[in-house]
């Protein structure tokens, strides 16, 4: 009788362990995107909210399609950000805000967690997709960071699509520029992803602060500040007041906390955004995914445009603290 009880107990325990392991199995892939954090008005008309939600979902789907087919996380990140760069709702690419002089000046960076390769560009005025230019710098040059005219010349040399100032002109952004000559606007787009091979990647693109002057460059193109990815820890893309993210090396700090202190992704992200940055007066947020597929979408502003999708069919889109939309994968 005792042996029978022991056998049954052992079987139940084994079954419990099998079920527990199955439940804890990480997703095959994960993709997370953001469209900027800041003083987003809670009074946004429903039509505007829906436009942002649709834009986020379009970008999310572009990246997820690549991951579904077993594609690379770095390709998914680039694809998702390219969609947002073409959407004038977001402060990147076509929707970039204007500098004090009434021009666009765009920054972008991308990083592959496999091998720690990275590429970045700053002060770009005539390239349709700065994220693809950053990718080209990473893949086809011996450099990591190019700026201004040199970055544009590099783009033309590699036949990347360029555009003149009329492409980047949007009435809404111009009116905002005229209204806010003494104010700044937060806004950036970004993406992080984990692919089915276990590789992480991150990318970020922005038009910077409204009415920025004197060649100001924020954290977006600074590897380790606004963007970072390592297969040993996580992938991070940031948005907010770049000066603070640079000073606190936000993206890399989170990776270090995970790798060297053993913190969870959420612990590290929450500490940096809601403790470290907030105490210093910094505003913004970030999205991140770790090597096990856990995600974090943390911000200390009124809202952050964000969305994610996982291989298990889970899909979520939001702007404020409440959940705006949650649905199964289409």
C-alpha positions, 0 to 999 in steps of 0.5 A, spaced: 500 500 500 505 504 501 509 503 495 502 504 491 501 511 494 508 513 493 508 511 486 501 515 485 504 521 489 510 521 484 506 520 478 502 526 480 508 530 482 511 528 475 505 530 472 505 537 475 512 538 473 510 537 466 504 542 466 508 547 470 514 547 465 509 547 459 506 553 462 512 557 463 515 555 456 517 562 453 513 564 447 517 563 440 517 570 438 515 577 441 514 584 438 513 590 442 513 597 439 512 604 441 510 611 438 512 616 443 511 618 450 509 624 453 503 629 455 498 626 451 491 629 452 486 624 455 481 628 451 483 626 444 477 625 440 475 617 439 477 618 431 484 620 433 485 615 438 483 610 433 487 613 428 493 612 432 491 605 434 490 603 427 497 606 425 500 602 431 497 595 429 499 596 422 506 597 424 506 591 429 503 587 423 509 588 419 514 586 424 510 580 426 509 577 419 516 576 419 517 573 425 511 568 424 515 566 418 521 564 422 525 571 420 530 575 424 528 580 429 533 585 426 528 585 420 522 585 424 524 591 427 526 595 421 520 593 418 515 595 423 519 602 424 519 603 417 511 603 417 511 608 423 516 613 419 511 613 413 505 615 418 505 622 419 501 621 426 508 619 429 514 624 430 519 620 425 520 620 418 514 623 414 511 625 421 518 629 424 517 635 427 521 641 425 527 644 428 527 652 430 529 653 423 523 650 420 527 644 417 526 636 419 532 633 422 532 626 423 535 621 428 535 613 428 539 607 431 538 599 430 542 594 434 542 586 433 543 582 440 547 577 436 554 579 436 552 586 438 552 590 432 549 597 431 548 602 426 546 610 428 545 616 424 543 623 426 541 630 423 539 627 417 534 631 412 533 627 406 532 620 407 525 617 407 527 611 412 532 613 417 532 606 420 534 603 414 540 608 413 542 606 420 541 599 418 545 600 412 551 603 416 551 597 421 551 592 415 555 595 410 560 600 413 566 599 418 562 605 422 557 605 427 555 612 427 554 617 421 551 624 421 548 630 417 551 630 410 555 625 411 550 620 412 546 623 406 551 621 402 552 614 404 545 613 403 545 615 396 552 611 395 548 605 397 541 607 393 537 608 399 530 612 398 531 619 399 526 625 399 526 632 398 523 637 403 516 637 400 515 630 402 516 631 409 512 637 409 505 636 413 500 641 415 499 639 422 506 639 424 508 646 420 502 649 424 505 646 431 511 649 429 508 656 429 504 655 435 510 652 439 516 656 438 518 656 445 515 649 447 518 642 446 514 636 444 516 629 446 515 623 440 519 617 438 518 611 435 521 604 436 521 597 436 524 591 440 523 583 438 525 576 440 525 571 434 524 564 434 532 563 434 532 566 440 535 573 437 534 580 440 534 586 436 532 594 438 531 600 433 529 607 434 527 613 430 525 620 431 524 627 428 527 630 435 524 635 439 520 641 436 524 647 435 530 644 437 536 648 435 544 648 434 544 641 431 541 638 438 541 630 438 537 626 443 538 619 445 535 616 440 541 615 435 546 614 442 547 606 442 546 604 450 542 611 451 536 610 447 537 603 444 540 597 446 540 589 445 544 583 447 542 576 447 545 576 454 539 580 457 534 584 453 532 589 447 530 596 449 528 602 445 526 609 449 522 615 448 522 622 452 527 627 454 533 625 451 538 629 455 536 625 461 536 618 457 543 620 455 546 622 462 543 615 465 545 611 459 538 608 460 537 602 455 544 599 457 543 600 464 537 596 464 541 590 460 546 591 466 541 590 471 539 584 468 545 581 466 549 583 473 544 584 478 539 578 476 533 583 476 527 582 472 526 586 466 520 589 469 524 591 476 530 594 472 525 598 467 521 600 473 527 603 477 530 607 471 524 610 469 520 611 475 525 612 480 532 614 477 529 618 471 523 621 475 527 623 481 532 627 476 526 630 473 526 626 466 520 624 463 519 619 458 518 611 457 521 605 454 519 598 451 523 592 452 523 584 451 528 580 455 531 573 452 525 569 455 520 573 452 518 577 458 516 584 456 516 591 459 512 598 457 514 603 462 513 610 462 512 616 467 508 621 463 501 621 461 501 616 456 505 612 451 503 609 444 505 602 445 503 595 442 505 588 442 504 581 439 506 574 441 506 567 438 501 565 442 496 569 439 496 575 444 495 582 442 495 588 445 494 596 444 494 602 448 495 609 449 494 611 457 494 606 463 488 603 461 487 598 456 485 601 449 484 594 445 486 587 446 484 582 441 487 575 438 491 575 433 488 577 426 
